[in-house]
Amino acid sequence: MEAAVLCAANHASLTPITFLDRAALVYLDHPAIVASSSGLTRTWRETRDRCLRLAASLAALDVHRHHVVAVFA
């Protein structure tokens, strides 16, 4: 593999967004989040949908690329 030339046929960069899209496509109804203490379970489809809703909410607040967003969780 050391001498392999990376191209679209054998390599795709993995970003959080591409990971989420692929997981939702391949593992649609499989668990993505399991919180045993509360009994919460979310599938990859639900997780992706929730992330898209959050992104839409941020866009509606006029938050764009390169803006800083803090999360207190």
mmCIF file as Biopython writes it, N, C-alpha, C and O atoms, coordinates in Angstrom:
data_model
#
loop_
_atom_site.group_PDB
_atom_site.id
_atom_site.type_symbol
_atom_site.label_atom_id
_atom_site.label_alt_id
_atom_site.label_comp_id
_atom_site.label_asym_id
_atom_site.label_entity_id
_atom_site.label_seq_id
_atom_site.pdbx_PDB_ins_code
_atom_site.Cartn_x
_atom_site.Cartn_y
_atom_site.Cartn_z
_atom_site.occupancy
_atom_site.B_iso_or_equiv
_atom_site.auth_seq_id
_atom_site.auth_asym_id
_atom_site.pdbx_PDB_model_num
ATOM 1   N N  . MET A ? 1  ? 0.816   -1.195 0.000  1.0 0.0 1  A 1 
ATOM 2   C CA . MET A ? 1  ? 0.000   0.000  0.000  1.0 0.0 1  A 1 
ATOM 3   C C  . MET A ? 1  ? 0.860   1.260  0.000  1.0 0.0 1  A 1 
ATOM 4   O O  . MET A ? 1  ? 0.383   2.336  -0.358 1.0 0.0 1  A 1 
ATOM 5   N N  . GLU A ? 2  ? 2.121   1.134  0.397  1.0 0.0 2  A 1 
ATOM 6   C CA . GLU A ? 2  ? 2.970   2.309  0.474  1.0 0.0 2  A 1 
ATOM 7   C C  . GLU A ? 2  ? 3.173   2.974  -0.880 1.0 0.0 2  A 1 
ATOM 8   O O  . GLU A ? 2  ? 3.297   4.197  -0.950 1.0 0.0 2  A 1 
ATOM 9   N N  . ALA A ? 3  ? 3.209   2.202  -1.944 1.0 0.0 3  A 1 
ATOM 10  C CA . ALA A ? 3  ? 3.450   2.759  -3.278 1.0 0.0 3  A 1 
ATOM 11  C C  . ALA A ? 3  ? 2.144   3.060  -4.022 1.0 0.0 3  A 1 
ATOM 12  O O  . ALA A ? 3  ? 2.174   3.495  -5.173 1.0 0.0 3  A 1 
ATOM 13  N N  . ALA A ? 4  ? 1.022   2.833  -3.382 1.0 0.0 4  A 1 
ATOM 14  C CA . ALA A ? 4  ? -0.261  3.044  -4.051 1.0 0.0 4  A 1 
ATOM 15  C C  . ALA A ? 4  ? -0.487  4.532  -4.317 1.0 0.0 4  A 1 
ATOM 16  O O  . ALA A ? 4  ? -0.147  5.392  -3.504 1.0 0.0 4  A 1 
ATOM 17  N N  . VAL A ? 5  ? -1.064  4.800  -5.464 1.0 0.0 5  A 1 
ATOM 18  C CA . VAL A ? 5  ? -1.423  6.167  -5.829 1.0 0.0 5  A 1 
ATOM 19  C C  . VAL A ? 5  ? -2.872  6.374  -5.406 1.0 0.0 5  A 1 
ATOM 20  O O  . VAL A ? 5  ? -3.757  5.614  -5.800 1.0 0.0 5  A 1 
ATOM 21  N N  . LEU A ? 6  ? -3.106  7.398  -4.610 1.0 0.0 6  A 1 
ATOM 22  C CA . LEU A ? 6  ? -4.461  7.663  -4.143 1.0 0.0 6  A 1 
ATOM 23  C C  . LEU A ? 6  ? -5.268  8.350  -5.237 1.0 0.0 6  A 1 
ATOM 24  O O  . LEU A ? 6  ? -4.831  9.337  -5.829 1.0 0.0 6  A 1 
ATOM 25  N N  . CYS A ? 7  ? -6.451  7.806  -5.491 1.0 0.0 7  A 1 
ATOM 26  C CA . CYS A ? 7  ? -7.351  8.392  -6.480 1.0 0.0 7  A 1 
ATOM 27  C C  . CYS A ? 7  ? -8.780  8.121  -6.037 1.0 0.0 7  A 1 
ATOM 28  O O  . CYS A ? 7  ? -8.992  7.471  -5.013 1.0 0.0 7  A 1 
ATOM 29  N N  . ALA A ? 8  ? -9.755  8.600  -6.777 1.0 0.0 8  A 1 
ATOM 30  C CA . ALA A ? 8  ? -11.164 8.453  -6.395 1.0 0.0 8  A 1 
ATOM 31  C C  . ALA A ? 8  ? -11.587 6.990  -6.283 1.0 0.0 8  A 1 
ATOM 32  O O  . ALA A ? 8  ? -12.521 6.674  -5.547 1.0 0.0 8  A 1 
ATOM 33  N N  . ALA A ? 9  ? -10.916 6.102  -6.999 1.0 0.0 9  A 1 
ATOM 34  C CA . ALA A ? 9  ? -11.286 4.689  -6.968 1.0 0.0 9  A 1 
ATOM 35  C C  . ALA A ? 9  ? -10.858 3.990  -5.678 1.0 0.0 9  A 1 
ATOM 36  O O  . ALA A ? 9  ? -11.454 2.981  -5.301 1.0 0.0 9  A 1 
ATOM 37  N N  . ASN A ? 10 ? -9.837  4.509  -4.997 1.0 0.0 10 A 1 
ATOM 38  C CA . ASN A ? 10 ? -9.351  3.818  -3.800 1.0 0.0 10 A 1 
ATOM 39  C C  . ASN A ? 10 ? -9.209  4.710  -2.576 1.0 0.0 10 A 1 
ATOM 40  O O  . ASN A ? 10 ? -8.677  4.273  -1.555 1.0 0.0 10 A 1 
ATOM 41  N N  . HIS A ? 11 ? -9.674  5.947  -2.661 1.0 0.0 11 A 1 
ATOM 42  C CA . HIS A ? 11 ? -9.511  6.839  -1.523 1.0 0.0 11 A 1 
ATOM 43  C C  . HIS A ? 11 ? -10.620 7.899  -1.521 1.0 0.0 11 A 1 
ATOM 44  O O  . HIS A ? 11 ? -10.948 8.482  -2.554 1.0 0.0 11 A 1 
ATOM 45  N N  . ALA A ? 12 ? -11.167 8.124  -0.366 1.0 0.0 12 A 1 
ATOM 46  C CA . ALA A ? 12 ? -12.117 9.225  -0.171 1.0 0.0 12 A 1 
ATOM 47  C C  . ALA A ? 12 ? -11.834 9.834  1.189  1.0 0.0 12 A 1 
ATOM 48  O O  . ALA A ? 12 ? -11.774 9.123  2.192  1.0 0.0 12 A 1 
ATOM 49  N N  . SER A ? 13 ? -11.660 11.143 1.228  1.0 0.0 13 A 1 
ATOM 50  C CA . SER A ? 13 ? -11.377 11.774 2.512  1.0 0.0 13 A 1 
ATOM 51  C C  . SER A ? 13 ? -12.607 11.669 3.409  1.0 0.0 13 A 1 
ATOM 52  O O  . SER A ? 13 ? -13.741 11.811 2.951  1.0 0.0 13 A 1 
ATOM 53  N N  . LEU A ? 14 ? -12.367 11.423 4.677  1.0 0.0 14 A 1 
ATOM 54  C CA . LEU A ? 14 ? -13.449 11.230 5.635  1.0 0.0 14 A 1 
ATOM 55  C C  . LEU A ? 14 ? -13.544 12.462 6.523  1.0 0.0 14 A 1 
ATOM 56  O O  . LEU A ? 14 ? -12.632 12.767 7.291  1.0 0.0 14 A 1 
ATOM 57  N N  . THR A ? 15 ? -14.651 13.154 6.405  1.0 0.0 15 A 1 
ATOM 58  C CA . THR A ? 15 ? -14.922 14.311 7.248  1.0 0.0 15 A 1 
ATOM 59  C C  . THR A ? 15 ? -16.092 13.941 8.148  1.0 0.0 15 A 1 
ATOM 60  O O  . THR A ? 15 ? -16.751 12.932 7.896  1.0 0.0 15 A 1 
ATOM 61  N N  . PRO A ? 16 ? -16.372 14.714 9.179  1.0 0.0 16 A 1 
ATOM 62  C CA . PRO A ? 16 ? -17.545 14.396 10.001 1.0 0.0 16 A 1 
ATOM 63  C C  . PRO A ? 16 ? -18.841 14.337 9.188  1.0 0.0 16 A 1 
ATOM 64  O O  . PRO A ? 16 ? -19.714 13.517 9.475  1.0 0.0 16 A 1 
ATOM 65  N N  . ILE A ? 17 ? -18.970 15.193 8.187  1.0 0.0 17 A 1 
ATOM 66  C CA . ILE A ? 17 ? -20.187 15.200 7.376  1.0 0.0 17 A 1 
ATOM 67  C C  . ILE A ? 17 ? -20.257 13.972 6.479  1.0 0.0 17 A 1 
ATOM 68  O O  . ILE A ? 17 ? -21.308 13.339 6.390  1.0 0.0 17 A 1 
ATOM 69  N N  . THR A ? 18 ? -19.156 13.622 5.811  1.0 0.0 18 A 1 
ATOM 70  C CA . THR A ? 18 ? -19.188 12.437 4.952  1.0 0.0 18 A 1 
ATOM 71  C C  . THR A ? 18 ? -19.352 11.170 5.783  1.0 0.0 18 A 1 
ATOM 72  O O  . THR A ? 18 ? -20.002 10.220 5.345  1.0 0.0 18 A 1 
ATOM 73  N N  . PHE A ? 19 ? -18.763 11.149 6.985  1.0 0.0 19 A 1 
ATOM 74  C CA . PHE A ? 19 ? -18.944 10.003 7.871  1.0 0.0 19 A 1 
ATOM 75  C C  . PHE A ? 19 ? -20.410 9.843  8.246  1.0 0.0 19 A 1 
ATOM 76  O O  . PHE A ? 19 ? -20.953 8.739  8.197  1.0 0.0 19 A 1 
ATOM 77  N N  . LEU A ? 20 ? -21.046 10.939 8.619  1.0 0.0 20 A 1 
ATOM 78  C CA . LEU A ? 20 ? -22.450 10.908 9.026  1.0 0.0 20 A 1 
ATOM 79  C C  . LEU A ? 20 ? -23.347 10.481 7.866  1.0 0.0 20 A 1 
ATOM 80  O O  . LEU A ? 20 ? -24.245 9.658  8.044  1.0 0.0 20 A 1 
ATOM 81  N N  . ASP A ? 21 ? -23.107 11.037 6.688  1.0 0.0 21 A 1 
ATOM 82  C CA . ASP A ? 21 ? -23.905 10.659 5.513  1.0 0.0 21 A 1 
ATOM 83  C C  . ASP A ? 21 ? -23.747 9.171  5.194  1.0 0.0 21 A 1 
ATOM 84  O O  . ASP A ? 21 ? -24.729 8.479  4.924  1.0 0.0 21 A 1 
ATOM 85  N N  . ARG A ? 22 ? -22.514 8.690  5.226  1.0 0.0 22 A 1 
ATOM 86  C CA . ARG A ? 22 ? -22.277 7.272  4.917  1.0 0.0 22 A 1 
ATOM 87  C C  . ARG A ? 22 ? -22.897 6.365  5.974  1.0 0.0 22 A 1 
ATOM 88  O O  . ARG A ? 22 ? -23.522 5.359  5.635  1.0 0.0 22 A 1 
ATOM 89  N N  . ALA A ? 23 ? -22.734 6.705  7.235  1.0 0.0 23 A 1 
ATOM 90  C CA . ALA A ? 23 ? -23.308 5.892  8.313  1.0 0.0 23 A 1 
ATOM 91  C C  . ALA A ? 23 ? -24.828 5.845  8.191  1.0 0.0 23 A 1 
ATOM 92  O O  . ALA A ? 23 ? -25.433 4.791  8.385  1.0 0.0 23 A 1 
ATOM 93  N N  . ALA A ? 24 ? -25.454 6.988  7.869  1.0 0.0 24 A 1 
ATOM 94  C CA . ALA A ? 24 ? -26.910 7.026  7.720  1.0 0.0 24 A 1 
ATOM 95  C C  . ALA A ? 24 ? -27.365 6.226  6.503  1.0 0.0 24 A 1 
ATOM 96  O O  . ALA A ? 24 ? -28.463 5.670  6.501  1.0 0.0 24 A 1 
ATOM 97  N N  . LEU A ? 25 ? -26.530 6.165  5.471  1.0 0.0 25 A 1 
ATOM 98  C CA . LEU A ? 25 ? -26.862 5.397  4.268  1.0 0.0 25 A 1 
ATOM 99  C C  . LEU A ? 25 ? -26.678 3.898  4.496  1.0 0.0 25 A 1 
ATOM 100 O O  . LEU A ? 25 ? -27.543 3.103  4.126  1.0 0.0 25 A 1 
ATOM 101 N N  . VAL A ? 26 ? -25.567 3.513  5.096  1.0 0.0 26 A 1 
ATOM 102 C CA . VAL A ? 26 ? -25.232 2.098  5.250  1.0 0.0 26 A 1 
ATOM 103 C C  . VAL A ? 26 ? -25.905 1.471  6.465  1.0 0.0 26 A 1 
ATOM 104 O O  . VAL A ? 26 ? -26.360 0.329  6.398  1.0 0.0 26 A 1 
ATOM 105 N N  . TYR A ? 27 ? -25.973 2.205  7.575  1.0 0.0 27 A 1 
ATOM 106 C CA . TYR A ? 27 ? -26.489 1.660  8.836  1.0 0.0 27 A 1 
ATOM 107 C C  . TYR A ? 27 ? -27.765 2.371  9.280  1.0 0.0 27 A 1 
ATOM 108 O O  . TYR A ? 27 ? -27.960 2.633  10.467 1.0 0.0 27 A 1 
ATOM 109 N N  . LEU A ? 28 ? -28.613 2.672  8.333  1.0 0.0 28 A 1 
ATOM 110 C CA . LEU A ? 28 ? -29.814 3.477  8.512  1.0 0.0 28 A 1 
ATOM 111 C C  . LEU A ? 28 ? -30.523 3.304  9.851  1.0 0.0 28 A 1 
ATOM 112 O O  . LEU A ? 28 ? -30.691 4.274  10.590 1.0 0.0 28 A 1 
ATOM 113 N N  . ASP A ? 29 ? -30.937 2.091  10.169 1.0 0.0 29 A 1 
ATOM 114 C CA . ASP A ? 29 ? -31.731 1.853  11.373 1.0 0.0 29 A 1 
ATOM 115 C C  . ASP A ? 29 ? -30.959 1.144  12.482 1.0 0.0 29 A 1 
ATOM 116 O O  . ASP A ? 29 ? -31.557 0.575  13.395 1.0 0.0 29 A 1 
ATOM 117 N N  . HIS A ? 30 ? -29.645 1.181  12.401 1.0 0.0 30 A 1 
ATOM 118 C CA . HIS A ? 30 ? -28.802 0.616  13.456 1.0 0.0 30 A 1 
ATOM 119 C C  . HIS A ? 30 ? -28.548 1.682  14.518 1.0 0.0 30 A 1 
ATOM 120 O O  . HIS A ? 30 ? -28.579 2.874  14.211 1.0 0.0 30 A 1 
ATOM 121 N N  . PRO A ? 31 ? -28.300 1.278  15.744 1.0 0.0 31 A 1 
ATOM 122 C CA . PRO A ? 31 ? -28.055 2.256  16.815 1.0 0.0 31 A 1 
ATOM 123 C C  . PRO A ? 31 ? -26.796 3.081  16.571 1.0 0.0 31 A 1 
ATOM 124 O O  . PRO A ? 31 ? -25.740 2.543  16.240 1.0 0.0 31 A 1 
ATOM 125 N N  . ALA A ? 32 ? -26.924 4.382  16.736 1.0 0.0 32 A 1 
ATOM 126 C CA . ALA A ? 32 ? -25.788 5.292  16.652 1.0 0.0 32 A 1 
ATOM 127 C C  . ALA A ? 32 ? -25.446 5.807  18.042 1.0 0.0 32 A 1 
ATOM 128 O O  . ALA A ? 32 ? -24.277 6.014  18.365 1.0 0.0 32 A 1 
ATOM 129 N N  . ILE A ? 33 ? -26.470 6.012  18.859 1.0 0.0 33 A 1 
ATOM 130 C CA . ILE A ? 33 ? -26.308 6.525  20.209 1.0 0.0 33 A 1 
ATOM 131 C C  . ILE A ? 33 ? -27.072 5.613  21.161 1.0 0.0 33 A 1 
ATOM 132 O O  . ILE A ? 33 ? -28.254 5.337  20.960 1.0 0.0 33 A 1 
ATOM 133 N N  . VAL A ? 34 ? -26.390 5.155  22.187 1.0 0.0 34 A 1 
ATOM 134 C CA . VAL A ? 34 ? -27.040 4.349  23.218 1.0 0.0 34 A 1 
ATOM 135 C C  . VAL A ? 34 ? -26.602 4.901  24.566 1.0 0.0 34 A 1 
ATOM 136 O O  . VAL A ? 34 ? -25.422 4.855  24.913 1.0 0.0 34 A 1 
ATOM 137 N N  . ALA A ? 35 ? -27.558 5.421  25.318 1.0 0.0 35 A 1 
ATOM 138 C CA . ALA A ? 35 ? -27.283 5.936  26.664 1.0 0.0 35 A 1 
ATOM 139 C C  . ALA A ? 35 ? -27.971 5.000  27.641 1.0 0.0 35 A 1 
ATOM 140 O O  . ALA A ? 35 ? -29.171 5.122  27.886 1.0 0.0 35 A 1 
ATOM 141 N N  . SER A ? 36 ? -27.221 4.076  28.192 1.0 0.0 36 A 1 
ATOM 142 C CA . SER A ? 36 ? -27.815 3.045  29.042 1.0 0.0 36 A 1 
ATOM 143 C C  . SER A ? 36 ? -28.449 3.605  30.310 1.0 0.0 36 A 1 
ATOM 144 O O  . SER A ? 36 ? -29.416 3.040  30.821 1.0 0.0 36 A 1 
ATOM 145 N N  . SER A ? 37 ? -27.913 4.711  30.818 1.0 0.0 37 A 1 
ATOM 146 C CA . SER A ? 37 ? -28.450 5.264  32.059 1.0 0.0 37 A 1 
ATOM 147 C C  . SER A ? 37 ? -29.865 5.810  31.882 1.0 0.0 37 A 1 
ATOM 148 O O  . SER A ? 37 ? -30.672 5.746  32.809 1.0 0.0 37 A 1 
ATOM 149 N N  . SER A ? 38 ? -30.170 6.345  30.702 1.0 0.0 38 A 1 
ATOM 150 C CA . SER A ? 38 ? -31.502 6.917  30.471 1.0 0.0 38 A 1 
ATOM 151 C C  . SER A ? 38 ? -32.354 6.051  29.554 1.0 0.0 38 A 1 
ATOM 152 O O  . SER A ? 38 ? -33.551 6.298  29.404 1.0 0.0 38 A 1 
ATOM 153 N N  . GLY A ? 39 ? -31.753 5.047  28.944 1.0 0.0 39 A 1 
ATOM 154 C CA . GLY A ? 39 ? -32.497 4.196  28.023 1.0 0.0 39 A 1 
ATOM 155 C C  . GLY A ? 39 ? -32.661 4.816  26.649 1.0 0.0 39 A 1 
ATOM 156 O O  . GLY A ? 39 ? -33.411 4.291  25.825 1.0 0.0 39 A 1 
ATOM 157 N N  . LEU A ? 40 ? -31.975 5.925  26.380 1.0 0.0 40 A 1 
ATOM 158 C CA . LEU A ? 40 ? -32.060 6.619  25.103 1.0 0.0 40 A 1 
ATOM 159 C C  . LEU A ? 40 ? -31.316 5.841  24.027 1.0 0.0 40 A 1 
ATOM 160 O O  . LEU A ? 40 ? -30.169 5.439  24.225 1.0 0.0 40 A 1 
ATOM 161 N N  . THR A ? 41 ? -31.962 5.632  22.898 1.0 0.0 41 A 1 
ATOM 162 C CA . THR A ? 41 ? -31.317 5.022  21.741 1.0 0.0 41 A 1 
ATOM 163 C C  . THR A ? 41 ? -31.728 5.799  20.501 1.0 0.0 41 A 1 
ATOM 164 O O  . THR A ? 41 ? -32.909 6.090  20.309 1.0 0.0 41 A 1 
ATOM 165 N N  . ARG A ? 42 ? -30.757 6.136  19.658 1.0 0.0 42 A 1 
ATOM 166 C CA . ARG A ? 42 ? -31.017 6.839  18.405 1.0 0.0 42 A 1 
ATOM 167 C C  . ARG A ? 42 ? -30.342 6.086  17.273 1.0 0.0 42 A 1 
ATOM 168 O O  . ARG A ? 42 ? -29.227 5.588  17.433 1.0 0.0 42 A 1 
ATOM 169 N N  . THR A ? 43 ? -31.010 6.000  16.133 1.0 0.0 43 A 1 
ATOM 170 C CA . THR A ? 43 ? -30.431 5.349  14.958 1.0 0.0 43 A 1 
ATOM 171 C C  . THR A ? 43 ? -29.567 6.354  14.198 1.0 0.0 43 A 1 
ATOM 172 O O  . THR A ? 43 ? -29.577 7.549  14.494 1.0 0.0 43 A 1 
ATOM 173 N N  . TRP A ? 44 ? -28.822 5.848  13.215 1.0 0.0 44 A 1 
ATOM 174 C CA . TRP A ? 44 ? -28.013 6.740  12.391 1.0 0.0 44 A 1 
ATOM 175 C C  . TRP A ? 44 ? -28.894 7.688  11.601 1.0 0.0 44 A 1 
ATOM 176 O O  . TRP A ? 44 ? -28.523 8.843  11.390 1.0 0.0 44 A 1 
ATOM 177 N N  . ARG A ? 45 ? -30.060 7.218  11.157 1.0 0.0 45 A 1 
ATOM 178 C CA . ARG A ? 45 ? -30.986 8.092  10.428 1.0 0.0 45 A 1 
ATOM 179 C C  . ARG A ? 45 ? -31.439 9.245  11.331 1.0 0.0 45 A 1 
ATOM 180 O O  . ARG A ? 45 ? -31.434 10.404 10.915 1.0 0.0 45 A 1 
ATOM 181 N N  . GLU A ? 46 ? -31.829 8.923  12.560 1.0 0.0 46 A 1 
ATOM 182 C CA . GLU A ? 46 ? -32.281 9.950  13.507 1.0 0.0 46 A 1 
ATOM 183 C C  . GLU A ? 46 ? -31.154 10.912 13.866 1.0 0.0 46 A 1 
ATOM 184 O O  . GLU A ? 46 ? -31.376 12.115 14.006 1.0 0.0 46 A 1 
ATOM 185 N N  . THR A ? 47 ? -29.951 10.380 14.012 1.0 0.0 47 A 1 
ATOM 186 C CA . THR A ? 47 ? -28.804 11.209 14.350 1.0 0.0 47 A 1 
ATOM 187 C C  . THR A ? 47 ? -28.496 12.181 13.218 1.0 0.0 47 A 1 
ATOM 188 O O  . THR A ? 47 ? -28.260 13.364 13.463 1.0 0.0 47 A 1 
ATOM 189 N N  . ARG A ? 48 ? -28.497 11.693 11.986 1.0 0.0 48 A 1 
ATOM 190 C CA . ARG A ? 48 ? -28.250 12.560 10.826 1.0 0.0 48 A 1 
ATOM 191 C C  . ARG A ? 48 ? -29.333 13.623 10.709 1.0 0.0 48 A 1 
ATOM 192 O O  . ARG A ? 48 ? -29.027 14.795 10.490 1.0 0.0 48 A 1 
ATOM 193 N N  . ASP A ? 49 ? -30.595 13.230 10.853 1.0 0.0 49 A 1 
ATOM 194 C CA . ASP A ? 49 ? -31.696 14.192 10.767 1.0 0.0 49 A 1 
ATOM 195 C C  . ASP A ? 49 ? -31.568 15.278 11.834 1.0 0.0 49 A 1 
ATOM 196 O O  . ASP A ? 49 ? -31.807 16.456 11.567 1.0 0.0 49 A 1 
ATOM 197 N N  . ARG A ? 50 ? -31.192 14.871 13.035 1.0 0.0 50 A 1 
ATOM 198 C CA . ARG A ? 50 ? -31.037 15.845 14.121 1.0 0.0 50 A 1 
ATOM 199 C C  . ARG A ? 50 ? -29.893 16.809 13.825 1.0 0.0 50 A 1 
ATOM 200 O O  . ARG A ? 50 ? -30.007 18.009 14.078 1.0 0.0 50 A 1 
ATOM 201 N N  . CYS A ? 51 ? -28.799 16.291 13.295 1.0 0.0 51 A 1 
ATOM 202 C CA . CYS A ? 51 ? -27.667 17.154 12.937 1.0 0.0 51 A 1 
ATOM 203 C C  . CYS A ? 51 ? -28.054 18.142 11.838 1.0 0.0 51 A 1 
ATOM 204 O O  . CYS A ? 51 ? -27.651 19.304 11.875 1.0 0.0 51 A 1 
ATOM 205 N N  . LEU A ? 52 ? -28.835 17.680 10.861 1.0 0.0 52 A 1 
ATOM 206 C CA . LEU A ? 52 ? -29.280 18.572 9.784  1.0 0.0 52 A 1 
ATOM 207 C C  . LEU A ? 52 ? -30.213 19.657 10.315 1.0 0.0 52 A 1 
ATOM 208 O O  . LEU A ? 52 ? -30.148 20.804 9.874  1.0 0.0 52 A 1 
ATOM 209 N N  . ARG A ? 53 ? -31.081 19.297 11.259 1.0 0.0 53 A 1 
ATOM 210 C CA . ARG A ? 53 ? -31.964 20.305 11.870 1.0 0.0 53 A 1 
ATOM 211 C C  . ARG A ? 53 ? -31.152 21.344 12.651 1.0 0.0 53 A 1 
ATOM 212 O O  . ARG A ? 53 ? -31.455 22.536 12.606 1.0 0.0 53 A 1 
ATOM 213 N N  . LEU A ? 54 ? -30.127 20.888 13.361 1.0 0.0 54 A 1 
ATOM 214 C CA . LEU A ? 54 ? -29.263 21.814 14.102 1.0 0.0 54 A 1 
ATOM 215 C C  . LEU A ? 54 ? -28.536 22.742 13.133 1.0 0.0 54 A 1 
ATOM 216 O O  . LEU A ? 54 ? -28.446 23.945 13.379 1.0 0.0 54 A 1 
ATOM 217 N N  . ALA A ? 55 ? -28.020 22.199 12.045 1.0 0.0 55 A 1 
ATOM 218 C CA . ALA A ? 55 ? -27.327 23.023 11.048 1.0 0.0 55 A 1 
ATOM 219 C C  . ALA A ? 55 ? -28.278 24.052 10.439 1.0 0.0 55 A 1 
ATOM 220 O O  . ALA A ? 55 ? -27.890 25.201 10.228 1.0 0.0 55 A 1 
ATOM 221 N N  . ALA A ? 56 ? -29.505 23.655 10.159 1.0 0.0 56 A 1 
ATOM 222 C CA . ALA A ? 56 ? -30.490 24.586 9.611  1.0 0.0 56 A 1 
ATOM 223 C C  . ALA A ? 56 ? -30.819 25.681 10.626 1.0 0.0 56 A 1 
ATOM 224 O O  . ALA A ? 56 ? -31.005 26.839 10.253 1.0 0.0 56 A 1 
ATOM 225 N N  . SER A ? 57 ? -30.891 25.319 11.893 1.0 0.0 57 A 1 
ATOM 226 C CA . SER A ? 57 ? -31.159 26.312 12.939 1.0 0.0 57 A 1 
ATOM 227 C C  . SER A ? 57 ? -30.023 27.326 13.034 1.0 0.0 57 A 1 
ATOM 228 O O  . SER A ? 57 ? -30.268 28.523 13.185 1.0 0.0 57 A 1 
ATOM 229 N N  . LEU A ? 58 ? -28.789 26.852 12.946 1.0 0.0 58 A 1 
ATOM 230 C CA . LEU A ? 58 ? -27.645 27.766 12.977 1.0 0.0 58 A 1 
ATOM 231 C C  . LEU A ? 58 ? -27.645 28.688 11.756 1.0 0.0 58 A 1 
ATOM 232 O O  . LEU A ? 58 ? -27.351 29.878 11.875 1.0 0.0 58 A 1 
ATOM 233 N N  . ALA A ? 59 ? -27.974 28.143 10.591 1.0 0.0 59 A 1 
ATOM 234 C CA . ALA A ? 59 ? -28.045 28.964 9.378  1.0 0.0 59 A 1 
ATOM 235 C C  . ALA A ? 59 ? -29.140 30.020 9.507  1.0 0.0 59 A 1 
ATOM 236 O O  . ALA A ? 59 ? -28.972 31.151 9.052  1.0 0.0 59 A 1 
ATOM 237 N N  . ALA A ? 60 ? -30.249 29.654 10.121 1.0 0.0 60 A 1 
ATOM 238 C CA . ALA A ? 60 ? -31.341 30.609 10.326 1.0 0.0 60 A 1 
ATOM 239 C C  . ALA A ? 60 ? -30.931 31.736 11.273 1.0 0.0 60 A 1 
ATOM 240 O O  . ALA A ? 60 ? -31.490 32.831 11.217 1.0 0.0 60 A 1 
ATOM 241 N N  . LEU A ? 61 ? -29.954 31.465 12.143 1.0 0.0 61 A 1 
ATOM 242 C CA . LEU A ? 61 ? -29.424 32.494 13.054 1.0 0.0 61 A 1 
ATOM 243 C C  . LEU A ? 61 ? -28.285 33.281 12.417 1.0 0.0 61 A 1 
ATOM 244 O O  . LEU A ? 61 ? -27.612 34.061 13.090 1.0 0.0 61 A 1 
ATOM 245 N N  . ASP A ? 62 ? -28.069 33.077 11.120 1.0 0.0 62 A 1 
ATOM 246 C CA . ASP A ? 62 ? -27.034 33.759 10.340 1.0 0.0 62 A 1 
ATOM 247 C C  . ASP A ? 62 ? -25.622 33.343 10.755 1.0 0.0 62 A 1 
ATOM 248 O O  . ASP A ? 62 ? -24.690 34.144 10.676 1.0 0.0 62 A 1 
ATOM 249 N N  . VAL A ? 63 ? -25.467 32.120 11.187 1.0 0.0 63 A 1 
ATOM 250 C CA . VAL A ? 63 ? -24.148 31.559 11.489 1.0 0.0 63 A 1 
ATOM 251 C C  . VAL A ? 63 ? -23.639 30.901 10.210 1.0 0.0 63 A 1 
ATOM 252 O O  . VAL A ? 63 ? -24.327 30.077 9.607  1.0 0.0 63 A 1 
ATOM 253 N N  . HIS A ? 64 ? -22.431 31.273 9.807  1.0 0.0 64 A 1 
ATOM 254 C CA . HIS A ? 64 ? -21.871 30.770 8.547  1.0 0.0 64 A 1 
ATOM 255 C C  . HIS A ? 64 ? -20.497 30.152 8.781  1.0 0.0 64 A 1 
ATOM 256 O O  . HIS A ? 64 ? -19.986 30.143 9.901  1.0 0.0 64 A 1 
ATOM 257 N N  . ARG A ? 65 ? -19.919 29.641 7.716  1.0 0.0 65 A 1 
ATOM 258 C CA . ARG A ? 65 ? -18.592 29.044 7.747  1.0 0.0 65 A 1 
ATOM 259 C C  . ARG A ? 65 ? -17.596 30.024 8.370  1.0 0.0 65 A 1 
ATOM 260 O O  . ARG A ? 65 ? -17.630 31.221 8.086  1.0 0.0 65 A 1 
ATOM 261 N N  . HIS A ? 66 ? -16.731 29.512 9.201  1.0 0.0 66 A 1 
ATOM 262 C CA . HIS A ? 66 ? -15.669 30.249 9.904  1.0 0.0 66 A 1 
ATOM 263 C C  . HIS A ? 66 ? -16.195 31.050 11.110 1.0 0.0 66 A 1 
ATOM 264 O O  . HIS A ? 66 ? -15.406 31.707 11.790 1.0 0.0 66 A 1 
ATOM 265 N N  . HIS A ? 67 ? -17.473 31.011 11.381 1.0 0.0 67 A 1 
ATOM 266 C CA . HIS A ? 67 ? -17.971 31.610 12.610 1.0 0.0 67 A 1 
ATOM 267 C C  . HIS A ? 67 ? -17.668 30.651 13.751 1.0 0.0 67 A 1 
ATOM 268 O O  . HIS A ? 67 ? -17.573 29.442 13.537 1.0 0.0 67 A 1 
ATOM 269 N N  . VAL A ? 68 ? -17.518 31.169 14.936 1.0 0.0 68 A 1 
ATOM 270 C CA . VAL A ? 68 ? -17.212 30.344 16.094 1.0 0.0 68 A 1 
ATOM 271 C C  . VAL A ? 68 ? -18.509 30.062 16.855 1.0 0.0 68 A 1 
ATOM 272 O O  . VAL A ? 68 ? -19.270 30.975 17.176 1.0 0.0 68 A 1 
ATOM 273 N N  . VAL A ? 69 ? -18.742 28.781 17.135 1.0 0.0 69 A 1 
ATOM 274 C CA . VAL A ? 69 ? -19.919 28.358 17.888 1.0 0.0 69 A 1 
ATOM 275 C C  . VAL A ? 69 ? -19.442 27.539 19.066 1.0 0.0 69 A 1 
ATOM 276 O O  . VAL A ? 69 ? -18.679 26.589 18.888 1.0 0.0 69 A 1 
ATOM 277 N N  . ALA A ? 70 ? -19.872 27.884 20.261 1.0 0.0 70 A 1 
ATOM 278 C CA . ALA A ? 70 ? -19.492 27.153 21.462 1.0 0.0 70 A 1 
ATOM 279 C C  . ALA A ? 70 ? -20.667 26.274 21.901 1.0 0.0 70 A 1 
ATOM 280 O O  . ALA A ? 70 ? -21.831 26.636 21.728 1.0 0.0 70 A 1 
ATOM 281 N N  . VAL A ? 71 ? -20.338 25.128 22.465 1.0 0.0 71 A 1 
ATOM 282 C CA . VAL A ? 71 ? -21.360 24.204 22.951 1.0 0.0 71 A 1 
ATOM 283 C C  . VAL A ? 71 ? -21.066 23.913 24.421 1.0 0.0 71 A 1 
ATOM 284 O O  . VAL A ? 71 ? -19.946 23.551 24.779 1.0 0.0 71 A 1 
ATOM 285 N N  . PHE A ? 72 ? -22.058 24.072 25.245 1.0 0.0 72 A 1 
ATOM 286 C CA . PHE A ? 72 ? -21.938 23.719 26.656 1.0 0.0 72 A 1 
ATOM 287 C C  . PHE A ? 72 ? -22.838 22.511 26.862 1.0 0.0 72 A 1 
ATOM 288 O O  . PHE A ? 72 ? -24.064 22.625 26.843 1.0 0.0 72 A 1 
ATOM 289 N N  . ALA A ? 73 ? -22.225 21.366 27.056 1.0 0.0 73 A 1 
ATOM 290 C CA . ALA A ? 73 ? -23.010 20.134 27.159 1.0 0.0 73 A 1 
ATOM 291 C C  . ALA A ? 73 ? -22.751 19.457 28.490 1.0 0.0 73 A 1 
ATOM 292 O O  . ALA A ? 73 ? -23.321 18.402 28.767 1.0 0.0 73 A 1 
#
